[in-house]
Amino acid sequence: MKKNLELDSGPNSKYAHKYFFRPLSIYIAIPFAFLNIKPNTITYFRAFFVLFLFIFSAFINSKYFVFILLAALFCQILDFVDGNLARFYKTESLYGKFIDGLFDFLIPLVYFYLPILNNQDGVNLLELKFELLITIFVMFSFSFSAFYGMRHRAFKPVSVDGLTFIGRQVVSKDRSIDSDSIDKSHQFFKKNKNRALFHRVFTFFAQMHLVFSSFLAIMGMQQFIIYYLFVIRLLATFLLYRNLRTLNFSWKNIKY
């Protein structure tokens, strides 16, 4: 199980993964492995639990919203637990990666009722309709990023010895395809140390959104959560747009 830590031990590892999610997920995965619980079971549980939190948040008092965020944070950690278990059982599959990425769409749902809860307490910084529009943008931005990440991680072609793989399936024998040239979306940041550092710090704040949102809620500054999310998702959307422009491999030409 400890070998999973090696996944985020490199110099270019994401801070949130290396120092927070991956170490915690190792300890949480141990009892699941002891009980022989399958990775996909964790994935499905995470999805249904997030849906429960989404529905439940519509009926709670705003002072309890912090518990919704903490529960959603636990679900985000479970996103790493199922991968740890899959590698421990040696049952990694393209289907597992697909549903894992698919259910990443659901976690931002916990923010949906936040403007309404703030409105009940009269602490909205803007009118309710504007904060609802911001929240909808935030949710769509999260979903679009999750969709891109799902396609990129699970279906990114990799060239090995002249064979192009998607998952474990050979899709091409064209030796002209180079895995280093399939996706150049991160080259913009790798060419400059300052840009690379900015990207890593920004990614940390973006991936730790539930941690910082929970902190704001605990400190009684729940009304600022929406605007914190708006700033990081606006920048994330811009960076994602840039990644899509620099993507030089056409997914639509792949016969999945």
ABEGO torsion letter per residue (X at the ends): XAAAAAAAABAABBAAAAAAAAAAAAAAAAAAAAAGBBAAAAAAAAAAAAAAAAAAAAABBAAAAAAAAAAAAAAAAAAAAAAAAAAAAGABBAAAAAAAAAAAAAAAAAAAAAAAAAAAAGABABBAAAAAAAAAAAAAAAAAAAAAAAAAAAABBBBBGGBBBBEABBABABAABBAAAABAAAAAAAABAAAAAAAAAAAAAAAAAAAAAAAAAAAGAAAAAAAAAAAAAAAAAAAAAAAAAABABBAAABBX
